[in-house]
Amino acid sequence: MHPMTAAGFPTIKEIGENGLLIEYEPEISPEVNQKIRKLAAALDQSGLPGVTEIVSVYRSLVVYFDPEQARTNELVLAIEEQARTITHGPGPAPRLFRVPTVYSSMHGPDLERVAKTVDMSPEQVAQLFSQQHYPVYCLGFLCCLMYLGGVPKPLRLPRLATPRTLLPAGSVGFAGAQACLLPIDQPSGFHYVGRTFVKLYDPSRFPPTPVSPGDLIECPAVSEDEARGWEGRSLKDCLVEELDNS
């Protein structure tokens, strides 16, 4: 392990012969994730010799490299220097994607139950959920699934004890502090309260999603007719603005 001495700096661990794991504070928060994104952007722009890929998630990132083109110790020193440099100044500006969503028991099989559990009406649940900006922490584990945070505390329910075996693409749900929009038909143990008909994942394009970690997702409530009017349209059409991150 290569620990950095100043508070807030990451630790760096070797993983195998061609990877370095950089970790920040052990928490899921926009502040820690911003450090990850700032460091990933700085490393990407620096063009370090031998680096082949940079993968960032909630509170860590992995730098993969070609051991024939880069020495581990030299790469660690370069990463440490970049980490010190990015402690000051704004990170990459987030973009806001506004994804029209219909909230109903037809398209949100858990809406009624969630409302009863949190002592709200279905309309109040939809209103509260739909007015938030959810940060994209990372993409994975399949088909560019967005890992979103920031679910309002009154809606933070544990995952279902028995996951559903299949939900349609576009289903909008949450569990704990996390939210998600399903990019394909898939199983899930989250609570689903609505659905969008926007095409969230398009394997015929590269990249197959326009969203990146650090972006923001909003799921405004619309009528079913309006939601279906977006059927087949790209998530790129939902991009509304780039926000100031200064």
C-alpha positions in Angstrom: 0.0 0.0 0.0 1.2 3.5 -0.7 -0.7 5.8 1.7 -0.6 9.6 1.2 0.1 11.6 4.3 -2.3 14.6 4.1 -5.8 14.2 5.2 -8.3 13.6 2.4 -5.7 12.2 0.0 -6.3 8.5 -1.2 -4.4 5.3 -0.5 -3.0 3.4 -3.5 -2.8 -0.4 -3.6 -1.3 -2.6 -6.3 -3.7 -5.1 -7.7 -2.0 -7.7 -9.8 0.9 -6.8 -12.1 -1.0 -4.2 -14.1 -3.4 -2.3 -11.9 -3.5 0.3 -9.1 -6.5 0.8 -6.8 -6.9 4.4 -5.6 -9.4 4.7 -2.7 -10.8 7.8 -0.9 -12.8 8.0 2.3 -15.1 4.9 3.0 -18.4 6.6 2.3 -20.9 7.1 -0.5 -21.3 10.9 -0.9 -21.2 13.5 -3.7 -18.2 15.1 -2.1 -16.1 11.9 -2.1 -17.3 10.9 -5.6 -16.3 14.4 -6.9 -12.7 13.7 -5.8 -12.8 10.4 -7.7 -14.1 12.1 -10.8 -11.6 15.0 -10.6 -8.7 12.6 -10.3 -10.0 10.4 -13.1 -10.3 13.4 -15.4 -6.9 14.7 -14.4 -5.2 11.4 -15.0 -7.0 11.0 -18.4 -5.8 14.4 -19.5 -2.3 13.9 -18.3 -1.5 11.2 -20.8 0.6 9.1 -18.4 2.8 6.7 -20.4 1.6 3.1 -20.3 -1.9 3.8 -18.9 -4.5 1.7 -20.8 -7.7 2.3 -18.9 -9.2 4.3 -15.9 -12.3 2.9 -14.2 -14.0 5.0 -11.5 -16.9 4.0 -9.1 -18.3 5.4 -5.9 -15.2 6.1 -3.8 -12.4 4.5 -5.8 -10.8 4.1 -9.2 -8.5 1.6 -10.8 -5.7 2.6 -13.2 -4.7 -0.2 -15.5 -1.4 0.0 -17.3 1.0 -1.9 -19.5 3.9 -3.1 -17.2 6.2 -3.1 -20.2 5.6 0.7 -20.7 5.3 2.0 -17.1 7.0 1.3 -13.8 4.7 0.9 -10.8 6.6 3.2 -8.5 6.8 6.0 -11.1 3.1 5.7 -11.8 2.3 5.8 -8.1 4.3 9.0 -7.7 2.5 10.6 -10.7 -0.9 9.6 -9.3 0.0 11.1 -5.9 1.0 14.3 -7.6 -2.2 14.5 -9.6 -4.2 13.8 -6.4 -2.5 16.8 -4.6 -3.2 19.0 -7.6 -6.9 18.3 -7.9 -7.7 19.2 -4.2 -8.2 22.8 -5.4 -10.7 24.1 -8.0 -13.9 22.8 -9.4 -14.4 19.4 -11.0 -16.0 18.5 -14.3 -19.3 20.3 -14.7 -22.3 18.0 -14.3 -25.0 17.7 -17.0 -28.7 17.4 -16.2 -30.8 14.8 -18.0 -34.5 15.3 -17.5 -36.2 11.9 -18.1 -40.0 12.1 -18.5 -41.6 9.4 -16.2 -45.2 8.2 -15.7 -46.0 7.3 -12.1 -48.9 4.9 -11.7 -49.7 1.5 -10.3 -49.8 0.2 -13.9 -46.2 1.2 -14.5 -45.0 1.3 -10.9 -46.0 -2.0 -9.2 -44.7 -0.8 -5.8 -46.2 2.7 -5.8 -49.3 1.9 -3.7 -47.3 -0.2 -1.2 -44.5 2.4 -0.9 -47.1 5.1 -0.3 -48.7 3.1 2.6 -45.4 2.2 4.1 -44.1 5.8 4.3 -47.6 7.2 5.2 -48.0 9.3 2.0 -50.4 9.2 -0.9 -49.1 7.8 -4.2 -49.2 11.4 -5.6 -47.0 12.6 -2.8 -44.5 9.8 -3.3 -44.4 10.6 -7.0 -44.0 14.3 -6.3 -41.2 13.9 -3.8 -39.3 11.4 -5.9 -39.7 13.3 -9.2 -38.4 16.6 -7.9 -34.9 15.5 -7.0 -31.7 15.6 -8.9 -30.0 12.2 -8.6 -26.2 12.1 -9.1 -24.8 9.3 -11.3 -22.0 7.7 -9.2 -21.0 5.0 -11.8 -22.2 2.8 -14.7 -22.5 -1.0 -14.6 -23.0 -3.8 -13.8 -24.8 -4.5 -17.1 -25.8 -2.4 -20.1 -24.8 1.0 -18.7 -27.1 0.7 -15.6 -26.9 4.0 -13.8 -26.1 3.8 -10.1 -27.9 6.9 -8.7 -27.8 8.3 -5.2 -29.7 11.0 -3.3 -33.1 9.3 -2.7 -35.0 11.5 -0.1 -34.8 10.1 3.4 -38.6 9.5 3.8 -38.4 7.1 0.8 -35.4 5.1 1.9 -36.8 1.6 2.2 -34.8 -1.6 2.3 -34.6 -3.8 -0.7 -37.3 -6.4 -1.3 -36.7 -9.7 0.6 -37.6 -11.5 -2.6 -36.5 -9.7 -5.8 -38.8 -9.7 -8.8 -37.7 -12.0 -11.6 -38.4 -9.5 -14.4 -39.2 -5.8 -14.8 -39.5 -4.0 -18.1 -36.8 -1.6 -19.4 -37.4 2.0 -18.2 -38.7 1.0 -14.8 -37.9 3.7 -12.3 -37.3 2.7 -8.7 -35.2 2.9 -5.5 -34.0 1.1 -2.4 -32.1 2.8 0.5 -30.4 5.9 -0.8 -30.0 4.5 -4.3 -32.2 4.9 -7.3 -32.1 3.4 -10.8 -33.7 3.4 -14.2 -33.5 -0.1 -15.7 -31.8 0.0 -19.2 -33.1 -3.4 -20.2 -35.7 -6.0 -19.0 -34.2 -7.5 -15.9 -34.7 -8.8 -12.3 -34.5 -6.4 -9.4 -35.1 -6.1 -5.7 -35.8 -2.3 -5.7 -39.2 -0.6 -5.3 -40.6 0.5 -8.6 -42.9 3.5 -8.7 -42.9 4.5 -12.4 -41.6 4.0 -15.8 -40.0 6.0 -18.7 -40.2 5.0 -22.3 -36.9 6.8 -23.3 -34.3 4.4 -24.7 -31.8 4.3 -21.9 -29.4 1.9 -23.6 -28.5 1.7 -27.3 -26.0 -0.9 -28.2 -25.9 0.4 -31.8 -24.3 3.6 -30.6 -20.9 4.2 -29.1 -20.9 5.0 -26.3 -24.3 3.2 -25.8 -25.4 5.8 -23.3 -24.6 9.6 -23.3 -24.6 9.7 -19.4 -21.3 9.8 -17.5 -20.5 9.6 -13.8 -21.1 13.0 -12.2 -24.1 13.8 -14.3 -27.5 14.4 -12.7 -30.8 12.6 -13.5 -34.3 14.0 -12.9 -37.5 12.0 -13.4 -40.3 14.6 -13.8 -43.8 13.3 -13.6 -45.7 13.4 -16.9 -48.9 11.9 -18.2 -48.9 8.5 -19.8 -49.5 10.0 -23.2 -46.5 12.3 -22.9 -44.4 9.5 -21.5 -45.3 7.3 -24.4 -44.5 10.1 -26.8 -40.9 9.7 -25.8 -40.9 5.9 -26.7 -37.8 5.0 -28.6 -36.2 8.4 -28.3 -32.6 8.6 -27.2 -31.6 9.6 -23.6 -29.4 12.2 -25.4 -32.7 14.1 -26.1 -33.2 14.4 -22.4 -30.1 16.5 -21.9 -31.3 20.0 -20.8 -28.3 21.8 -19.5 -24.7 21.8 -18.2 -24.6 23.0 -14.6 -22.1 25.4 -13.1 -19.7 23.5 -10.8 -17.6 26.4 -9.6 
